[in-house]
Amino acid sequence: MRVLFVAVFWFIFYLTQLVIAAVVIAQCLFTLLTSKPNDYLLKFGESLSKYVQEILRYVTFNTDVRPFPFSDFPKSDIVITAESGESQ
C-alpha cells in the first residue's frame, strides 16, 4: 500500500512544480510592477514549499506521515501587518 501512495505523491510533486512556476512568475511580475513582492504569494509560496518538503520526506521513506490531503496543509509562518502591508 505504501508504494501506491509513494507513486501518487510523486505525481502530486510534479504537479506542484507547475504551481511553483506560476507563483514564481506572478511574484516576479508583482515585484517588477510594484517594486515589492506580493505578501499573499509570499505566504502561499512558503506553505507550498513546506508541502513539497513533506512530500519528499514521505516518498523517500523519512517519515510515515502522509502529506495533505491525509494531514493538514502546512501553514505559513509569515505575518502580514494590516497597517503597513509588509510581511515579517
N, C-alpha and C positions, 0 to 999 in steps of 0.2 A: 504494500500500500504506500509505503514511504516513497518508493521510486516513482510511482504515479504522481504523487504530489510534487516531487522534485521536478518532474517534466513539466507540470502545469506552471509552477512558479518560475521555471526557466523561461517559458514562453511569456509570462507576465513581465519578467525582467526585460525582455526585448521590447515589449510594448511601452514600458516606462521610459525607455531610451527615446522614443518618439516624443513623448510628453516633455521630457527634459529638454530636448532640442527646441520644442516650441516655447518653453519657458525662457531658455537662453536667448532666442531670437527676440521675443517680446521684451525681455529685460534690456537687451541692447538698444532696441528702438526707444523704450521709455527713457533710457539714460541719454541717448542722443537728443531726444526732443525736449526733455525737462532738466537735463544736467544732474539727475539723481535717479537711482533705481526705484521701482515701484515697491512699496512696503508690503503689499499683499502678495506679490510674486516672490518677494524675499521669504515670507513665511511659508508659502506653498513649496518653494524650492527646498527649504530646509526640511520640511516634513517629507517631501518626496525623496530626498537623499537619505533620510533615516529609514524610509520604507525599503529603498534599494539595499541598504545595508542589512536589514532584516532578511530580505530575500536571499542575499548572498550568504549570509550566515546559515540559513536553513538548507540551501541546496549544497553547501559544502560540508554539511553534517556537523557544524559547530554548535548548533542548537536544535532542540526538538520542538521548539515553539513555532507553530505555523504562523506566517505573517497574515496581514489583512487579506481576506475577509474573515479569517478564523480568529483573529485578535483585533484589537483596536488599531485604527490608523494612527501612526505616530503624530504627535503634536509638536509644533514649533516652539522653541524657547524664546523667540524674538518677541519683544513687547513693543507695540506701536502706541505712542502717546498721542492723545487726541489734540492737544494744544499745538504741538509743533509738527505733527505728521511725520516725525522722524522715528526710526527704529533704533532699538538699543540692543 
